């Protein structure tokens, strides 16, 4: 039996790094962002449904994220319509992975774990966390967004304290050592709890 661990955390908290630590420890990892990339790529399952809604979002046979961003900025209702197409396809991709994996522990890296109700599909949940200044610095160091863009994304996400309160485990990502220790402790606890 595979134990399903939902991994979540707000932007810049260290979720990708923590997911990689679970993978290094032998866990199977499913990544929601990678699933969306597959769905958006040429031939991906989201291309034609999104073309029907927003023809300008398709470039070279694939969904253009910058084009989607422009559409969402211009039309506040567009995001809900896009999510109405994409979220069910992501759920299908996740369910397929869950059926096919033979790993003892499967980690589901889902930024919107609680917001989409996906925690109901999990045996346990973990939330990555760090202080707000570190979070902001990490995101801005990437050079991919402005402070205003970061604030807009962060403000749309469930507050970190609420995610932590709902999660079974916390992964402190202030340092790599702390994160690695928390990941190892979670794996051991899951093995102990679920046999």
C-alpha positions, 0 to 999 in steps of 0.5 A: 500500500502506498501512503500519500503525503500532500506537500504544500506551502506558499510561494518561496517557502521551499516546497520544491527543495523539500520535494527533492529531499523526499525524492532523494529519500526514495519517495515517489514525487508528483508535482502539480506544476510539472503536470500543468506544464505537460497539460500546456505543452503542444499536444497537452490535454489543456491546449484545445479546451483553452483555445476554445475559451481564449484563442489568444492564449495559444502560441505554436500549438501550446498554451502561453503562460505570459498570454494567460497572465495578460488575459487574467490581468485584463479580465478578472473572471478569466482565472475561474474559467481557466481553473475550470478547465485545468483543475480537473485535468490536473486531478486526473493526472494526479489520480493516474500517478497515484494508481500507477506508483508502487512506492511506499510513500508518494509525495504530492507537491500541490501548491493549492492543496487545501484551497482545492480540497486535495487534502481529502485524497491524502493520508497526511499533509505537510506544509513548508514554512519560513519567515516572511522576509526569507520568503520575499527574498527568495522569490525576488532573488529569482529575478522572475517577478517584481515585488508587486507581482509577488505581493499579488500572488502571496495575497491570493494564497491561503495564509501560511499560518492557516496552512500550518494549522491544517497540516499534519507536519511542518517542514522548516526551510530556514536552512537546508539542514533543518529541512532535511531533518524535518523530511527525515522525521516525517518519513520515519513518522509515516512509516511508524504510523502506517506500518 
